[in-house]
Amino acid sequence: MTQSEYYYGVPFETWENLLYFDAIKKRVECAKKLYEELYQEQMNSKTELSFEKRKRLWKVEKALKDNQKLLNEKDGLV
């Protein structure tokens, strides 16, 4: 699994030809979608998720927040 697939649920080619901030916006959208999917998986699981799955959920959330900070910085929201 590539880092792009791990953090955003999509292949790298998704943003390789996008402008910087367009790619950041797309990353935010993809990370939100993946986070929601992983979170629902956790909530619907009848057993406790493995540490690796929980760790991925945390890392996707961090990637989402980091990319959102970049967009906020661009828009002058600090």
Contacts in CASP RR format, 6 or more apart in sequence:
PFRMAT RR
TARGET T0000
AUTHOR 0000-0000-0000
METHOD contacts of the structure
MODEL  1
MTQSEYYYGVPFETWENLLYFDAIKKRVECAKKLYEELYQEQMNSKTELS
FEKRKRLWKVEKALKDNQKLLNEKDGLV
2 11 0 8 1.000
2 12 0 8 1.000
4 10 0 8 1.000
4 11 0 8 1.000
4 12 0 8 1.000
4 14 0 8 1.000
5 11 0 8 1.000
6 56 0 8 1.000
6 59 0 8 1.000
7 27 0 8 1.000
7 31 0 8 1.000
7 34 0 8 1.000
7 59 0 8 1.000
7 60 0 8 1.000
7 63 0 8 1.000
8 14 0 8 1.000
8 27 0 8 1.000
8 30 0 8 1.000
8 31 0 8 1.000
8 34 0 8 1.000
8 60 0 8 1.000
8 63 0 8 1.000
9 30 0 8 1.000
9 33 0 8 1.000
9 34 0 8 1.000
10 30 0 8 1.000
14 26 0 8 1.000
14 30 0 8 1.000
15 22 0 8 1.000
15 23 0 8 1.000
15 26 0 8 1.000
15 27 0 8 1.000
18 26 0 8 1.000
21 71 0 8 1.000
21 74 0 8 1.000
24 67 0 8 1.000
24 70 0 8 1.000
24 71 0 8 1.000
25 71 0 8 1.000
27 63 0 8 1.000
27 67 0 8 1.000
28 64 0 8 1.000
28 67 0 8 1.000
28 68 0 8 1.000
28 71 0 8 1.000
31 60 0 8 1.000
31 61 0 8 1.000
31 63 0 8 1.000
31 64 0 8 1.000
31 67 0 8 1.000
32 64 0 8 1.000
34 60 0 8 1.000
35 57 0 8 1.000
35 60 0 8 1.000
35 61 0 8 1.000
35 64 0 8 1.000
38 53 0 8 1.000
38 56 0 8 1.000
38 57 0 8 1.000
38 60 0 8 1.000
39 57 0 8 1.000
41 49 0 8 1.000
41 53 0 8 1.000
42 49 0 8 1.000
42 53 0 8 1.000
42 54 0 8 1.000
42 57 0 8 1.000
49 57 0 8 1.000
72 78 0 8 1.000
END
